[in-house]
Amino acid sequence: MKILSTDVCIVGGGPAGMIMALLLAKQKVNVMVVERNVNFDREFRGEVLQPRFVQMLEQLNLRSYIESYPHLKLKHGAIMKESAQIGEFNFSAIDSKFPYAMWMPQPILLQALYKKCQEYPTFSIHFHTKVQHLLKEGERVKGVITKNALGEELEIQAKITIGADGRFSTIRQLGGFELEYDFYENDLIWFTIPHPKDMDNTLRFYMSKPIYLVLPKYPDLMQIGLAFPKEKWKEIRGNGIEKFRGTLKELNPLFQSFAEGLQDFKSFTVLNSRVQYVKEWAKDGCLLIGDAAHCASPVGAMGVSLSVATAIVAADVVWKGLNKQDISQEWLSQVQTIRSPEIRLFHRSQIRIEKLAIRYTPWLKTIGGTLIPLFVKTKFALSIQRKIFLMPKSLPIDSSFVFEN
Ligand SMILES: Cc1cc2nc3c(=O)[nH]c(=O)nc-3n(C[C@H](O)[C@H](O)[C@H](O)COP(=O)(O)OP(=O)(O)OC[C@H]3O[C@@H](n4cnc5c(N)ncnc54)[C@H](O)[C@@H]3O)c2cc1C
């Protein structure tokens, strides 16, 4: 078996893994990413990037670099009841410096980060390579064993192994990390339709049964997400495409021609709305970040922003740990200490909203339709939006992580 060694092995080339790799490579740390896919192509993944994501880019001085790649700027959101708008929010009212959310397809974001990583000689990546085992000495993690598409095994010895391998993390499973909670009640069913020429780039949230989202998608599509209680999708599929075609047509005239063209269920992607939190994110020589440590539900489209914030904090803690030769569980768990209050706060709110949205849809449809328009106009609503869409302060990292112009 071929053997390689590095300072940091990051398992997973998603947003968390790639930003952490970039920041460590910038600090001249040897960092090796292992990604099971052949490239960064993926559909329906973290494409709405909240103003707090733009804020992080600004902190790292990467905002203009990332924004030089194709994206849409989303400035408004609307709450709809059938075809009538009953409430709205405006990102510019929330903050004048970060007055928009970005719509950037994840492959474009990852490609941009990858291109920047390639400027640093201490960065390397193995695509089409899947982690299968952890290397351990006693309780200390010392790297991974991987297999590539040709079936060749590769041993990667590392001072620190990072599990950035998403919500179904292999590192979490192999390392014996325990979940503190795993909330799962609903599914979001995604599909895309062409963007009608006369429709603007507003995010729309429909209070109907089912509740659904209509989001502009770069460059000329609309992405629709329908929320159903778990198990419901199985039932819908069982009833056949003809019946679902009718449901879609009734839901919104926008879906008419998409529904008419449906022959089967292949155009739909199911996202389980999971909220997961790992009890302890660190072990000696090993750390979980991003969705692997704290998966968020789709409520508020926060997943990428939360994952990337943890990755940035992790880069700082790992870099300092390597410098002082401390890669113990105690040292690495600082990442959790810093990030946990915010993550837990969002998780609690998401779980509440998920329960409310699905279980009390009839209640929401009647009372919510009257109260929501009044509520969104209040100062309190604006302060909640600020808390959701913006970070209260910069991430606590060393200034040497900031990129030069
Ligand atoms: C359908 C859908 C829509 C979403 N929409 C939004 C949105 O609009 N906005 C938002 O902010 N968030 C959204 N999210 C959530 C967001 O995509 C995630 O929170 C985010 O991608 C997490 O980043 P990550 O880097 O932690 O993990 P991931 O993006 O999941 O990346 C993990 C990587 O690890 C790799 N990997 C896994 N196992 C192995 C292994 N054994 N060996 C090697 N590599 C491995 C995977 O191939 C993957 O590339 C959405 C998620 C889904 C599924």
The ligand as an SDF file (V2000), in Angstrom:
LIG
                    3D

 53 58  0  0  0  0  0  0  0  0999 V2000
  -30.8080   19.4910   -1.0480 C   0  0  0  0  0  0  0  0  0  0  0  0
  -30.0310   20.4160   -0.1490 C   0  0  0  0  0  0  0  0  0  0  0  0
  -30.2260   21.8000   -0.2420 C   0  0  0  0  0  0  0  0  0  0  0  0
  -29.5260   22.6730    0.6130 C   0  0  0  0  0  0  0  0  0  0  0  0
  -29.6970   24.0190    0.4900 N   0  0  0  0  0  0  0  0  0  0  0  0
  -28.9620   24.8500    1.2650 C   0  0  0  0  0  0  0  0  0  0  0  0
  -29.0020   26.2780    1.0730 C   0  0  0  0  0  0  0  0  0  0  0  0
  -29.7120   26.7820    0.2020 O   0  0  0  0  0  0  0  0  0  0  0  0
  -28.2000   27.0620    1.8590 N   0  0  0  0  0  0  0  0  0  0  0  0
  -27.3720   26.5360    2.8060 C   0  0  0  0  0  0  0  0  0  0  0  0
  -26.6530   27.2900    3.4870 O   0  0  0  0  0  0  0  0  0  0  0  0
  -27.3090   25.1950    3.0020 N   0  0  0  0  0  0  0  0  0  0  0  0
  -28.0660   24.3480    2.2600 C   0  0  0  0  0  0  0  0  0  0  0  0
  -27.9480   22.9940    2.4020 N   0  0  0  0  0  0  0  0  0  0  0  0
  -27.0420   22.4820    3.4370 C   0  0  0  0  0  0  0  0  0  0  0  0
  -25.6090   22.5460    2.9360 C   0  0  0  0  0  0  0  0  0  0  0  0
  -25.4830   21.9350    1.6710 O   0  0  0  0  0  0  0  0  0  0  0  0
  -24.6910   21.8690    3.9460 C   0  0  0  0  0  0  0  0  0  0  0  0
  -24.9380   22.4020    5.2270 O   0  0  0  0  0  0  0  0  0  0  0  0
  -23.2420   22.1140    3.5950 C   0  0  0  0  0  0  0  0  0  0  0  0
  -22.9450   21.6440    2.2860 O   0  0  0  0  0  0  0  0  0  0  0  0
  -22.3530   21.4290    4.6230 C   0  0  0  0  0  0  0  0  0  0  0  0
  -21.0190   21.5520    4.2340 O   0  0  0  0  0  0  0  0  0  0  0  0
  -19.9320   20.4710    4.6890 P   0  0  0  0  0  0  0  0  0  0  0  0
  -18.6960   20.8540    3.9850 O   0  0  0  0  0  0  0  0  0  0  0  0
  -19.9560   20.3580    6.1600 O   0  0  0  0  0  0  0  0  0  0  0  0
  -20.4870   19.0650    4.1440 O   0  0  0  0  0  0  0  0  0  0  0  0
  -20.8300   18.6060    2.6690 P   0  0  0  0  0  0  0  0  0  0  0  0
  -21.1630   19.7570    1.7950 O   0  0  0  0  0  0  0  0  0  0  0  0
  -21.8430   17.5250    2.8260 O   0  0  0  0  0  0  0  0  0  0  0  0
  -19.4730   17.9800    2.1340 O   0  0  0  0  0  0  0  0  0  0  0  0
  -19.0010   16.7380    2.5780 C   0  0  0  0  0  0  0  0  0  0  0  0
  -18.0630   16.1840    1.5330 C   0  0  0  0  0  0  0  0  0  0  0  0
  -17.4670   14.9840    2.0450 O   0  0  0  0  0  0  0  0  0  0  0  0
  -17.3990   14.0240    1.0180 C   0  0  0  0  0  0  0  0  0  0  0  0
  -17.3460   12.6920    1.6540 N   0  0  0  0  0  0  0  0  0  0  0  0
  -18.3080   12.0770    2.3770 C   0  0  0  0  0  0  0  0  0  0  0  0
  -17.8810   10.8880    2.8280 N   0  0  0  0  0  0  0  0  0  0  0  0
  -16.6180   10.7450    2.3960 C   0  0  0  0  0  0  0  0  0  0  0  0
  -15.6450    9.7070    2.5490 C   0  0  0  0  0  0  0  0  0  0  0  0
  -15.8770    8.5840    3.2340 N   0  0  0  0  0  0  0  0  0  0  0  0
  -14.4330    9.8830    1.9520 N   0  0  0  0  0  0  0  0  0  0  0  0
  -14.1530   10.9970    1.2480 C   0  0  0  0  0  0  0  0  0  0  0  0
  -15.0470   12.0140    1.0790 N   0  0  0  0  0  0  0  0  0  0  0  0
  -16.2600   11.8990    1.6440 C   0  0  0  0  0  0  0  0  0  0  0  0
  -18.6620   14.2770    0.2050 C   0  0  0  0  0  0  0  0  0  0  0  0
  -18.5500   13.7740   -1.1140 O   0  0  0  0  0  0  0  0  0  0  0  0
  -18.7540   15.7960    0.2440 C   0  0  0  0  0  0  0  0  0  0  0  0
  -18.0980   16.4070   -0.8410 O   0  0  0  0  0  0  0  0  0  0  0  0
  -28.6230   22.1250    1.5590 C   0  0  0  0  0  0  0  0  0  0  0  0
  -28.4230   20.7320    1.6470 C   0  0  0  0  0  0  0  0  0  0  0  0
  -29.0930   19.8790    0.7860 C   0  0  0  0  0  0  0  0  0  0  0  0
  -28.8340   18.3980    0.8710 C   0  0  0  0  0  0  0  0  0  0  0  0
  1  2  1  0
  2  3  1  0
  2 52  2  0
  3  4  2  0
  4  5  1  0
  4 50  1  0
  5  6  2  0
  6  7  1  0
  6 13  1  0
  7  8  2  0
  7  9  1  0
  9 10  1  0
 10 11  2  0
 10 12  1  0
 12 13  2  0
 13 14  1  0
 14 15  1  0
 14 50  1  0
 15 16  1  0
 16 17  1  0
 16 18  1  0
 18 19  1  0
 18 20  1  0
 20 21  1  0
 20 22  1  0
 22 23  1  0
 23 24  1  0
 24 25  2  0
 24 26  1  0
 24 27  1  0
 27 28  1  0
 28 29  2  0
 28 30  1  0
 28 31  1  0
 31 32  1  0
 32 33  1  0
 33 34  1  0
 33 48  1  0
 34 35  1  0
 35 36  1  0
 35 46  1  0
 36 37  1  0
 36 45  1  0
 37 38  2  0
 38 39  1  0
 39 40  1  0
 39 45  2  0
 40 41  1  0
 40 42  2  0
 42 43  1  0
 43 44  2  0
 44 45  1  0
 46 47  1  0
 46 48  1  0
 48 49  1  0
 50 51  2  0
 51 52  1  0
 52 53  1  0
M  END
$$$$
